[in-house]
Amino acid sequence: MTVPSVFADASTLVDRFRESGWRLALAESCTCGMAAAMIGRVAGASDVFCGSAVTYRESAKSEWLGVDPGTLRQFAAESRQTTDEMAGCLLRRTSEADWGAAITGHLGPGAPLEIDGHVFVSLANRERGASEGRLVANREFVLASETRIERQIEAAEIMIRWILNETVGRVGS
């Protein structure tokens, strides 16, 4: 049986984090935990993966992660600014994680055309012993898929590959 490439990427991510001594936590909105499920399929993922907060609704983003309600009002739940806050807040709430990654987006149906199929990913890093993390990268992607489930899968794949690409060559925390 051939292993889909996203599971190979998730395995590579787990290996890289294990070798670096890093731990990862996710905050997922539009993927609804799918990236966590892909990472969780890797044997030994618990060595490096702290977990994922599925903060689908605005109230969960605020109450669970600490995203400022003002950010949500001003920029919307599906924005780069909200995603940046999600990644940073995640590290404040997950003491053992060195890296926090977040994803939001509008996968439709019913999304305004200008944001339909757009997702935002953000990555924050915390130096060992520090209480606060710092944003190290963010990016917007436009999904190629059409259906909601295909978009969720594509977004989760993008998130995992993007974390891999953004952590290459970074000095250990």
Number of C-alpha atoms within 10 A of each C-alpha: 3 4 7 8 11 19 17 14 18 25 20 17 24 26 17 16 22 17 11 14 13 19 21 25 25 27 32 28 27 26 27 19 20 20 25 24 14 19 26 18 12 17 10 14 22 15 15 24 23 19 20 21 20 21 24 17 11 18 15 15 27 19 12 16 22 17 25 15 17 11 15 19 11 11 13 14 23 21 22 22 18 28 29 26 23 33 31 28 24 28 27 18 15 18 15 18 24 25 30 29 29 30 34 28 27 21 25 17 11 8 13 10 9 7 15 17 24 22 27 24 28 28 28 24 23 22 14 14 10 11 12 17 22 16 17 16 16 20 14 15 14 14 17 12 15 13 12 16 12 14 23 23 18 18 30 25 20 19 25 21 17 18 21 17 11 13 18 9 7 8 7 14 15
